[in-house]
Amino acid sequence: MTRTFIAAAGAAAALLLSLPALAEDIKETVCAQGTYSVPCPKVVWCPAARCGIAVARPDGMIEILYSSEEKMGRTVRRPTLAGKPMDLQNLAGRVIVFEWEDSGDIGRDGADLAVKDIVYVVMPPRNAG
């Protein structure tokens, strides 16, 4: 993968160096793995096979936007940790990336979801109020 990345980065650099005026005029950007520049999105890597992205709700439930298991996507679940409901009130409205464990109720809306770890929480900038 490193050789591929270096080759892609080299090709992108050569392209940009060959067209510097054009790149400045239209503000073209080259997105490459491991880099971030506007308007390229940051890439969030989940270190687990069973991953999900959700929005925490004030009622203690999470709305799952994406899951590595398609049946679980677009469901609402109650996250649990060691068999007890998780308190996510301080994360209400925030996007979380989490690792989950299979409890056997993958596709059932409203079922408890055993969360192994919350990997990332998307928070507003410190000066955003």
Phi, psi and omega in degrees: 000324181296317178299319179297316180297315180296318179297317180294319179295319179296318179295319179295317180297317179299318178297314181293323179290330180282342181231052186297320181293317179297316180298321179289320183296316183254007176051051177291149179231143175250121179267130178224152180305133177088003179238162176219128172204142182298134004263020181287136179284153171287147179257127178256119179263130176262127185280015183230161178284327180255096184238155176214158174235130185213167173249126179283135180254155180297337181278006178091358178265165174235140174264114184277118180273325181210145173216152176294344174252111186305323182299335184271344180295147179061034173243166176247131184226160172258112181286136177235154177226121183056038177083357181247142178302139178278144176264105182248021183303322180288351178250008182305131180085354181266151176272132178238148172247125187224159173256135183235162178246146181285118179257000180096347180251049187301315186264001186271115178299136179087351181289155174295147179232118179286112179264125180278321183196144169264116188276315181220152171230128179273115183246154177288161176301153183302326184267015183276001176101000000 
